[in-house]
Amino acid sequence: MKKLIRQASIVDPSSNHHGKTMDILIDNGKITKIAKSINEKAEIIEGENLQVSPGWVDMMVNFREPGHEYKETIKTGLSCAKFGGFTAVCTSPHTNPWISNKSQIEYLINNSKSSGVQLWPFGSLSENGSGSDISEMYDMKLAGAVGFTDDKNYVNAGLMNRALLYSKNFDGLIISFPYERLLGDGQIHEGETSAQTGLKPIAAVAEEIQVSRDLTLAAYNDSRIHFSIISSSQSVDLIRAAKKRGIKVTCGTTPLHLLFNDSSLMDFDVNFKLLPPLRSEEDRKALWKGIQDGTIDIIVSDHSPEDNENKKVEFDRAAFGSLGLETLFASLNSNKSFSDDILYNALIANPRTILGKDIPQIKEGEKAELTVFSRSEEWNYTKSLSLSSNSPYIGQKMKGKALCTVL
């Protein structure tokens, strides 16, 4: 059936209609007409203060299937993604078993078909996330893997060096989670809050020293490196300087790191127990500056479902992580710095550029891959579509919502 998006402001700098309020007609998956007003028998999509952009991408989500389907399945995870306005997500390989071969990549892709969301899987960097032997990266890429990471497991310098060198043969994307546990295997950021609560700290240097190490290795091998999440001001400075030197580096951060600092942990809220941890106010401000000047390329949810048995326990025993797919847009919308330009770069263009994917365009004759949203729409986040509920936002009134996706 035809779809007609009525009176939506277009967010797409590549389109001649960027910034204009238009009607958009979609027929058989293609944009067939864009005009000030279209009269056509079709399914109508409309609302107050409507905006439409190319579909959003989340480059870091954790769906727990296979192995921990009681926390999240591919189906429930993709439901969260669609609700949140995403037309594509990249999934972590850290499942049980790890995603380490061609057949496992194919399993994920096949189980995501007909969901209305594209699943672009990451394969493990090492065999079964062991941190020793390199995985079958080339075979996995041929099967559809878009990058390689051992998630938040430690990757020693030797393995990282070999992976960066090997990946050059097929332009593979190597993803680093910068965390040297020997320098901070704790619970929260090292600072005033850790001193007051008595919780074991994670020093920012534990992140920064590995950012520095992996930038050096990427430069040595003339390879691409992507840091999945950075959280400290020094990491921003290191990556900014590396980009100026021509090192092929990209990086991301999360909404919670942009919006909260470590003082949110004074009441021991386990939903704010994250890895990397929420850091100081100075760090939080530096992350925004990094987003604004292009040092930080993308924003990811790091959607990490956890059941009550692993989350609703004493703080030092609670698992790290929070849900994030459903609330990423609304949470960022609460900050006036989250402009349409940042939305386009951090959620649409940059993720696809990093992954080597085509960027959809809102033009007549183009395939329709769209997110329709409103910054003024208010809604109550009463219950997640996930099988888990570890979000600091559940029970809150949110402003800003993805109304639907078209894919």
C-alpha positions in Angstrom: 0.0 0.0 0.0 1.1 3.6 -0.7 2.2 5.7 2.3 1.8 9.5 2.5 3.8 11.5 5.0 2.0 14.8 5.4 3.6 18.1 6.2 6.9 17.0 7.6 10.1 19.1 7.8 12.8 17.3 5.9 16.2 16.7 7.7 18.6 15.7 4.9 21.4 18.0 3.8 21.9 15.9 0.7 18.3 16.7 -0.4 17.1 19.8 -2.3 14.2 19.8 0.2 16.3 20.0 3.3 14.6 22.2 5.9 11.4 22.4 3.9 8.0 21.2 5.1 6.7 18.8 2.4 4.4 15.9 1.6 6.2 12.7 0.7 4.6 9.8 -1.2 6.0 6.3 -1.0 4.9 3.6 -3.3 6.2 0.0 -3.3 9.2 1.1 -1.1 10.3 4.0 -3.3 9.8 7.8 -2.8 7.7 8.7 -5.9 6.8 12.3 -5.2 7.8 15.1 -2.9 5.6 18.3 -3.0 4.0 21.0 -0.9 0.7 19.1 -1.1 -0.1 15.7 -2.4 -3.6 14.3 -2.8 -3.4 10.5 -3.1 -5.2 7.5 -1.7 -2.7 6.1 0.8 -1.9 5.3 4.4 -1.5 8.7 6.0 1.3 9.5 8.4 0.9 12.8 10.1 1.3 14.6 13.4 2.2 17.9 15.1 5.7 19.3 14.4 6.5 16.4 12.2 10.0 15.8 10.9 11.5 13.1 8.6 15.0 12.1 8.1 16.9 9.1 6.5 16.7 6.1 8.9 18.7 6.1 12.1 21.5 3.7 12.9 22.6 2.5 16.3 26.2 1.1 16.0 26.3 -0.7 19.4 23.5 -2.8 20.8 23.5 -6.0 22.8 20.9 -8.6 21.9 21.3 -11.6 24.2 20.4 -14.3 21.6 21.8 -16.9 21.4 22.3 -18.1 24.9 20.5 -15.6 27.2 17.1 -15.2 25.5 15.5 -14.6 28.9 17.1 -11.1 28.9 16.5 -10.3 25.2 15.8 -12.0 21.9 16.6 -10.8 18.4 12.8 -10.2 18.0 12.3 -8.2 21.2 15.6 -6.3 20.6 14.5 -5.3 17.1 11.1 -4.3 18.4 12.9 -1.9 20.8 14.9 -0.6 17.8 11.9 0.1 15.7 10.1 1.8 18.5 13.1 4.0 19.0 13.2 5.0 15.3 16.1 2.9 14.1 16.1 1.3 10.7 19.5 -0.5 11.3 21.4 -1.7 14.3 24.9 -3.3 14.8 24.8 -6.2 17.3 27.6 -7.2 19.7 29.1 -10.6 19.2 29.2 -11.2 22.9 26.5 -13.9 23.2 26.7 -17.6 24.3 28.3 -18.9 22.1 30.2 -15.9 20.8 29.5 -14.8 17.2 32.8 -16.1 15.7 32.1 -17.8 12.4 30.2 -17.5 9.1 27.2 -19.6 10.1 26.5 -17.6 13.3 26.6 -14.3 11.3 24.1 -15.8 8.8 21.9 -17.0 11.7 21.6 -13.4 13.1 20.8 -11.9 9.7 18.3 -14.6 8.7 16.5 -14.2 12.1 16.1 -10.4 11.6 14.3 -10.6 8.2 10.8 -9.1 8.0 11.4 -7.1 11.2 11.4 -3.7 9.6 15.0 -3.2 11.0 18.2 -4.1 9.3 20.6 -6.1 11.6 24.2 -5.6 10.8 26.2 -8.0 13.0 29.7 -7.5 14.4 31.8 -10.7 14.6 34.3 -11.4 17.4 37.8 -10.1 17.0 39.3 -13.3 18.6 38.0 -16.9 18.4 35.1 -17.1 20.9 36.2 -13.8 22.5 39.1 -15.6 24.1 41.6 -12.8 23.4 44.2 -15.2 21.9 43.7 -16.4 18.3 42.2 -14.2 15.6 38.7 -15.2 14.5 37.6 -16.1 11.0 37.2 -12.4 10.2 37.3 -12.6 6.4 34.8 -15.4 6.2 32.5 -13.5 8.5 32.8 -10.3 6.5 31.8 -12.3 3.4 28.7 -13.5 5.3 27.7 -10.0 6.3 29.7 -9.0 9.4 30.3 -5.2 9.3 33.1 -5.1 11.9 35.0 -7.0 14.6 35.2 -6.6 18.3 35.6 -8.5 21.5 33.0 -6.2 23.0 34.2 -5.1 26.5 36.7 -8.0 27.0 40.3 -7.0 27.2 42.3 -7.2 24.0 46.1 -7.3 24.5 48.4 -5.2 22.4 49.7 -8.2 20.4 46.2 -9.3 19.3 45.2 -5.8 18.5 48.3 -5.2 16.4 47.7 -8.5 14.4 44.0 -7.7 13.9 44.7 -4.2 12.6 47.3 -5.5 10.2 45.2 -8.5 9.0 42.1 -6.4 8.5 43.8 -4.2 5.9 43.6 -7.1 3.4 39.8 -6.7 3.2 39.1 -3.2 4.7 37.8 -4.7 7.9 36.7 -2.4 10.7 38.4 -3.1 14.0 36.5 -1.9 17.1 38.2 -1.2 20.4 36.6 -0.8 23.8 39.3 1.1 25.6 39.6 -0.2 29.2 42.8 -1.4 30.9 41.4 -3.3 33.9 44.7 -3.5 35.7 44.4 0.3 36.2 40.8 0.4 37.4 38.8 -2.8 37.8 36.1 -1.1 39.9 32.5 0.1 40.0 32.3 3.8 39.3 34.4 6.8 38.2 37.4 7.7 40.4 36.4 11.0 41.9 34.4 12.8 44.6 31.5 10.4 44.4 33.6 7.2 44.7 35.3 8.8 47.7 32.0 9.6 49.4 30.3 6.3 48.6 33.3 4.1 49.2 32.7 2.2 45.9 35.8 0.9 44.2 36.9 3.4 41.5 37.6 3.1 37.8 40.2 5.8 36.9 39.8 7.7 33.6 43.5 6.8 32.9 42.3 3.1 32.5 40.5 4.3 29.3 43.0 6.9 28.2 46.1 4.7 28.2 44.4 2.2 25.9 43.1 4.9 23.6 46.7 6.1 23.3 47.9 2.5 22.7 45.5 1.7 20.0 46.0 5.0 18.2 49.7 4.2 18.1 49.0 0.8 16.7 46.6 2.1 14.1 49.1 4.7 13.0 51.9 2.0 12.9 49.8 -0.3 10.7 48.1 2.6 8.8 44.8 0.9 9.7 41.3 2.0 10.7 40.4 1.9 14.3 37.0 2.7 15.9 36.5 3.2 19.6 33.0 2.0 20.6 32.5 4.3 23.6 34.7 7.0 25.0 33.9 8.8 28.3 36.7 11.1 29.3 37.9 14.6 28.3 41.5 13.3 27.8 40.2 10.6 25.4 38.5 13.3 23.4 41.7 15.3 23.3 43.8 12.3 22.2 41.4 11.4 19.4 41.1 15.0 18.2 44.8 15.3 17.9 45.1 11.9 16.2 42.5 13.0 13.6 44.5 16.1 12.9 47.6 13.9 12.3 45.7 11.9 9.8 45.2 8.7 11.8 42.2 6.8 10.6 40.2 6.9 13.8 36.5 7.2 14.6 34.6 6.9 17.9 31.3 7.0 19.7 29.7 7.8 23.1 26.3 7.3 24.6 23.4 9.6 25.6 23.8 8.7 29.3 27.5 9.9 29.2 26.4 13.1 27.5 23.6 13.8 29.9 24.7 12.6 33.4 27.8 12.7 35.5 29.0 10.5 38.4 26.9 12.4 40.9 23.9 10.4 39.7 25.4 7.5 41.6 25.2 9.1 45.0 22.0 7.1 45.7 23.5 3.8 44.3 21.0 3.6 41.3 22.2 0.4 39.6 20.6 1.6 36.3 23.4 4.2 36.1 26.1 1.6 36.7 27.7 1.7 33.2 30.9 0.6 31.6 32.7 3.0 31.0 31.3 4.7 34.0 29.6 8.1 34.2 32.5 10.5 34.7 32.9 14.1 36.0 31.0 17.1 34.8 34.1 18.3 33.1 34.3 15.0 31.1 30.6 15.3 30.3 31.0 18.8 28.8 34.1 17.7 26.9 32.0 14.9 25.3 29.5 17.5 24.0 32.3 19.6 22.6 33.6 16.5 20.9 30.2 15.8 19.3 29.9 19.4 18.2 33.4 19.7 16.6 33.2 16.3 14.9 35.8 14.6 17.1 33.2 12.1 18.3 31.5 10.7 15.2 28.5 8.8 16.5 26.1 8.4 19.4 25.2 4.8 20.4 22.7 3.4 22.9 24.9 0.6 24.1 21.5 -1.1 24.7 22.4 -3.8 27.4 19.4 -5.8 28.7 19.9 -7.4 32.1 17.4 -9.4 34.2 16.5 -8.6 37.8 18.8 -11.3 39.1 21.8 -9.5 37.7 20.7 -6.0 38.1 18.4 -5.5 41.2 21.1 -6.5 43.7 23.7 -4.8 45.8 25.6 -2.2 43.7 28.9 -3.9 43.7 27.3 -7.2 42.5 25.1 -5.6 39.9 25.9 -6.0 36.2 27.0 -3.0 34.2 24.6 -1.6 31.5 21.3 0.0 30.7 18.6 -0.3 28.1 18.7 2.5 25.6 17.2 1.9 22.1 13.7 3.1 23.0 14.8 6.3 24.8 18.0 7.5 22.9 16.2 10.2 20.9 13.9 11.4 23.6 16.7 11.6 26.2 19.0 13.6 23.8 16.1 15.8 22.9 16.1 17.1 26.4 19.4 18.9 25.7 19.3 22.0 23.6 22.7 21.1 22.1 21.1 18.1 20.2 20.5 19.9 16.9 19.2 18.5 13.7 22.8 18.7 12.3 24.1 16.5 15.2 21.2 14.1 14.7 22.0 13.7 11.0 25.7 13.3 11.5 25.7 11.1 14.6 22.8 8.8 13.9 22.6 8.8 10.1 25.6 9.8 8.0 28.6 9.0 10.1 27.6 5.4 11.2 27.0 4.4 7.6 30.2 6.1 6.4 32.2 4.2 9.1 30.5 0.9 8.1 30.8 1.5 4.3 27.1 1.6 3.8 25.2 3.9 1.4 23.5 6.9 3.0 19.8 7.0 2.1 18.5 10.3 0.6 15.1 11.9 0.6 14.8 12.3 -3.1 12.2 11.2 -5.7 13.1 7.9 -7.2 15.2 6.8 -4.1 14.5 3.8 -2.0 12.5 4.8 1.1 14.5 4.4 4.4 13.0 6.9 6.7 12.5 7.8 10.3 9.5 10.0 11.1 9.7 11.9 14.4 8.5 14.8 16.5 10.6 16.7 19.0 7.4 18.0 20.8 5.6 14.6 21.2 5.2 13.7 24.8 4.8 10.1 26.0 5.1 8.0 29.2 7.8 5.3 29.2 5.9 2.9 31.4 7.3 -0.4 30.2 10.0 -1.5 27.8 9.4 -3.8 24.8 12.5 -5.5 26.0 12.3 -8.6 28.2 14.4 -6.6 30.7 13.7 -3.4 32.5 17.0 -1.9 33.5 16.5 1.7 32.4 16.7 4.9 34.6 13.9 6.3 32.4 11.1 3.8 33.1 8.2 5.5 34.8 9.2 8.9 33.4 7.5 11.3 31.0 9.6 11.8 27.9 9.5 14.5 25.2 10.5 13.7 21.7 9.5 10.5 19.9 10.0 8.5 16.7 6.5 8.1 15.4 7.3 5.4 12.8 9.9 4.1 10.4 9.6 3.3 6.7 11.9 0.6 5.3 
